[in-house]
């Protein structure tokens, strides 16, 4: 953990260099966001940036991020990135303000109780096996698209497990369009740009409306059925607060869309990066194959296999460190306060970046190297240093759900297939608020054990 001493006097955070007239740091933030944000740590623990007419502060030190996430009333959900996500997710658990979060979290906690995980994992395993069953030796696949289809199938199954669910969640294309729209808006600091009649904005609005209609039909069907299908939607409909009140249809809609988008996009991105990283590190891939051959002997992975697959788990952790799917987030300051000795006025936007923290050499030696074995000695990193799922009361409620899905998918696929990206085409990240790779192709080769 860095031990830089924070100033004890009330001061204003330094502004990052390189701001342009009128535009500020917006060009760098939009066109090379990862390099720009990761480089801010060299200019201080709390750095001020200008995004067109807007000012924002970036917390670059893990202790400041820990304080930021521990005090979710002073630093409430909102700001540049989350305000755009709220347009789609409403007041779902990922975006609702502190005033309603505790009630929502308690009501939804049952859905992700450890006792339910084996049931979820069984559904995950079925969908992973079914989605990859059509694969053939020598096929060339668009890896991010294939992983998005897989993650969509898993999330939809765990959300809606009713027997008649087939065809009830035609949301793959809609989720992709909505995700692109949120990512574009989160990285576009120009007020009013999201209201222009561009093709992208029109696709975004249509996709958002499609998601609303699908969830409306699902909620109506489940309320009429009144059965417990042991899925997430049944939990949402049966949840009650301390006063015995349930969730409204509008609240359930927001949670359904949040689960669909968050559960799909984060896992699809993690799996896509994992195949690229394993291909670039054949020694790690060979060790993974050995582990899987020993434990699985070619069959799909099950929940009870996971304790015997420690390297698989470390690969998931290391992929999330290098490429955290949600790489930048924002908070809104609700009252005048100080952070790291610097004054922050009410209404200010504070940004923090898991990508920035995960790439700090003082926290993770050789930070750009894919090294799953670093987690043999870093099993419990200090608070604020490793935050792919956030921290504190607002930590992602589905963190274990997501890592379980990723581990089952990697184990099941790698036990049967070698995924080799097309040579000569480097895998690069998209420019957006979600850290997914750009489309890339790979060849599938069936493994012989």
C-alpha positions, 0 to 999 in steps of 0.5 A, a space after each residue: 500500500 502506498 504511504 504518501 502523506 495526504 496534505 492536512 491543510 484545506 487546498 484545491 486539487 491540482 489540475 492535470 496538464 494538457 488541457 486545451 482551450 474550451 475542450 479541456 481534457 475531453 479529446 484525451 479522455 475520449 480518444 485514449 481514455 485508458 492511457 489518459 486516466 492511468 497517467 493521472 496518478 503521476 500528478 497527484 492522489 486527487 487530480 482535477 480534470 476539465 471535460 469541456 464545460 464540466 470539471 471532475 476530480 479523479 481519485 488516484 490513490 487506493 486510500 482515497 477510493 476506499 474513503 469514497 466508497 465507504 461513505 456512500 452518503 457523502 459520495 452518492 451514486 451519480 456524476 458523469 458516468 452513472 447519470 447516463 447509466 441511470 437513463 437505462 437502469 433507472 433506480 436499479 441496485 447499481 444506480 439507485 441513490 443512497 436514500 433507497 439503496 439499503 432497502 433495495 439491497 436487503 430485499 434482493 440479498 436473498 436472490 444471491 444467498 450462497 444457498 442459491 448458488 448451486 442452483 444458479 450454477 447448474 443452470 449456468 452449466 447447462 447453458 454453457 454446454 448448450 451454447 457451445 454444443 454447435 461449435 466444430 473443429 476449425 470454426 472461426 468465431 467472433 469471440 466477443 460476439 460468441 461470449 456475449 451470446 453465452 453470457 446472455 443465455 446464462 443471465 436470461 436462464 438464471 433470471 427467468 427459469 420458467 418452462 415457457 420462457 423460450 422466446 420470452 427474452 429476445 434481448 440479445 440485440 437490444 442489450 448490445 445496442 443499449 450497452 453501446 449507447 450507455 458507453 458512448 454517452 458516458 464518454 461524451 462530456 458534451 451536454 445535449 449530444 445524447 439528444 441529437 437525432 443521430 442513427 446511434 441515438 435512435 438505435 439506443 432509444 429503440 433498444 431501450 424501449 424494447 427492453 422495457 416492453 420485454 420486462 413488462 410482459 415478463 412481470 405480468 406473466 409471473 404475477 399471473 402465474 404466482 409460482 416460485 421458479 427458483 429464479 431471480 425474477 421469482 425472488 424479486 416478486 416475492 421480496 418484502 421489506 421490513 414493513 411487508 411491502 413488495 417491489 413495484 413493477 417499476 422497481 422490478 423492471 429496473 432490477 431486471 434490466 440491471 441484472 440483464 445488462 450487468 450480468 451479460 456485459 461484464 461476464 462477456 468482456 471478462 471471458 473475451 479477454 481471458 481467451 486473448 490472454 491465455 493465447 498470448 501466454 501459452 505456458 499458463 494455458 498449458 497449465 490450465 489444460 493440465 488442471 482441467 484434464 485432471 479434474 474434468 476429463 473432458 466433461 463440462 464443469 460443475 459447481 462442485 468442481 470449482 474448489 479443485 480448479 484453483 488456477 482457473 479461479 486465479 485466471 479469472 481474478 487476473 483477467 479482472 485485474 488487467 481488464 476490469 469490465 467497469 473501468 471507470 465510475 463516478 460519484 456526486 458530492 452531496 455536501 461540501 467535504 474534503 478528500 485527501 486534504 482537498 476541498 470538494 464542493 457540493 455537486 462536484 463529480 468524483 471519478 475513480 478507475 479500477 483500471 488505474 488502481 490495478 495498473 499501479 506498479 506500487 500495488 501490483 509488481 509488473 502490473 501489465 504482465 498477465 500473472 495468475 500466480 500473483 494471487 497465490 500471495 495476494 489472495 486478500 489485497 488491501 481495501 481499495 487496491 483491487 475493486 473490479 466489483 466495487 467496495 463496501 455497502 455498494 459492492 456488486 451484489 452479484 460478484 460471486 455469481 459472476 466469478 462462478 459463471 466465468 470460471 465454469 465457462 473457462 473450465 468447460 470451454 478450455 477442457 474441450 477447445 483451444 481458442 487461438 485468435 487470428 494472427 496479426 490482429 492485436 486485441 484492443 479495448 473499445 473506447 467506452 465506459 465498459 472495458 470490452 475488447 473490440 471484435 476479434 476472431 479466433 479459430 477453434 481446435 478440439 483438444 485431444 487429451 
